[in-house]
Amino acid sequence: MQSTTPFSGAVRLGILGGGQLGKMIIDEVMRYDIFVGTLDPSTQASTAPYAHICRHGDFRKREDVLEFGADFDVLTIEIEDVNTDALRELEAQGKRVYPQPDVIDIFRDKSVQKEFYRKHAIPTSDFVILENKPTDWDDFPVVWKAATGGYDGKGVKLLRGKSDLVDLPDGRCVMEELVPIAKEIGVIVSRNVSGEIAVFPPVEMEFHPEANLVELVFAPANISAEQSAEAERLARILAEKTRIVGTLAVELFLDNDGNFIVNESAPRVHNSGHLSIEACYTSQFEQHVRAILDLPLGDTSLIMPAAMGNVVGEPEYSGKVVYLGAEELLRQRGVYLHLYGKTETRPYRKMGHITCLHKSTTQAREIVRSLRQTFKIIAQ
């Protein structure tokens, strides 16, 4: 009888992007013995030592995407900034592309994303879309977001007065109401080809005040059971409304009145879900692979409370990476170090993460905070 599973060479999987998210997807792909390749502009991509094929090319260029995609049965992404027109052409040729190009287009442009929320009555902050940066704006404070290109804290700025308008870059943008925030919550949801949906338990996030990067993530989130159910419900609605195949990371604000609003979402695996590797029965990366290959989705339950801290380059260092303080980290029980294989560091560049499992969420958070003070990334 012929096997219908994608294992052991039955399917060739191509990933657009070769960063740390691709690397962690490959960790799961290899467990399933699936042939995998990546496309990335850098010859030093994080996936380079691990993929069967690491093609040097630009995932934004039509010709590079078409040439790469011709060699694979299923295509996925680890970054939104890809050539979706080329992906549509590949779909027309019979390739399976997940998430679907139309879904990527919803979330890669924050103005389109916000309009989608409004159209489908998804709670979100009030906003105005501008075709170019504002030159005359009177309603402060306000949050400015570049419509495209924002990533890892870039492309977002809190404007407190007219003087803050001066240095904004040109281009389409979103001006958002500044919402009083009690907590920032993340929910990862996956949907497979057959329409099965699985939602991960909500996590709570803390951000670096200067770099605007996620600094600490922990689960379970310190919210009520009713609030947790509502966060999961909103994530599920987004998965249903978009009909995404793959993984959707939903970032929510819990306001001071106890109501959720959706801040933004990403159609891919996400930093807020990294602790699922050790803390959940199924990681977000394995779940994504299951979803795009139409396999049954796994159990998303927490095995144990956990905290995850990003490890970033020290602000005063750029150059060939040097790690300090790993010995103390590795002595800790229940602590897991992930390094992303980046040979060069620069200020606030994501270089890895630390996850701690502990029966106490509070203790897990404190252990990660402490280790982030002793484990440092500098340059030669």
HELIX and SHEET records of a PDB file:
HELIX    1   1 GLN A   20  ARG A   31  1                                  12    
HELIX    2   2 ARG A   62  GLY A   69  1                                   8    
HELIX    3   3 THR A   84  ALA A   92  1                                   9    
HELIX    4   4 PRO A  101  ARG A  108  1                                   8    
HELIX    5   5 LYS A  110  LYS A  119  1                                  10    
HELIX    6   6 LYS A  162  LEU A  165  5                                   4    
HELIX    7   7 ALA A  225  THR A  242  1                                  18    
HELIX    8   8 ASN A  271  GLY A  273  5                                   3    
HELIX    9   9 SER A  276  ALA A  279  1                                   4    
HELIX   10  10 GLN A  284  ILE A  292  1                                   9    
HELIX   11  11 ALA A  326  LEU A  330  1                                   5    
HELIX   12  12 THR A  361  THR A  374  1                                  14    
SHEET    1   A 5 ILE A  53  HIS A  56  0                                        
SHEET    2   A 5 PHE A  35  ASP A  40  1                                        
SHEET    3   A 5 ARG A  12  LEU A  16  1                                        
SHEET    4   A 5 VAL A  74  ILE A  77  1                                        
SHEET    5   A 5 ARG A  96  VAL A  97  1                                        
SHEET    1   B 4 PHE A 127  LEU A 130  0                                        
SHEET    2   B 4 CYS A 173  GLU A 177 -1                                        
SHEET    3   B 4 VAL A 142  ALA A 146 -1                                        
SHEET    4   B 4 VAL A 156  LEU A 159 -1                                        
SHEET    1   C 7 ILE A 197  VAL A 199  0                                        
SHEET    2   C 7 ILE A 181  ARG A 191 -1                                        
SHEET    3   C 7 VAL A 203  PHE A 207 -1                                        
SHEET    4   C 7 VAL A 214  ALA A 219 -1                                        
SHEET    5   C 7 ALA A 306  VAL A 312 -1                                        
SHEET    6   C 7 LYS A 350  LEU A 357 -1                                        
SHEET    7   C 7 VAL A 335  LEU A 339 -1                                        
SHEET    1   D 4 ILE A 197  VAL A 199  0                                        
SHEET    2   D 4 ILE A 181  ARG A 191 -1                                        
SHEET    3   D 4 GLY A 246  ASP A 255 -1                                        
SHEET    4   D 4 PHE A 260  ALA A 266 -1                                        
SHEET    1   E 3 GLU A 344  THR A 345  0                                        
SHEET    2   E 3 GLY A 319  LEU A 324 -1                                        
SHEET    3   E 3 LYS A 376  ALA A 379 -1                                        
END                                                                             
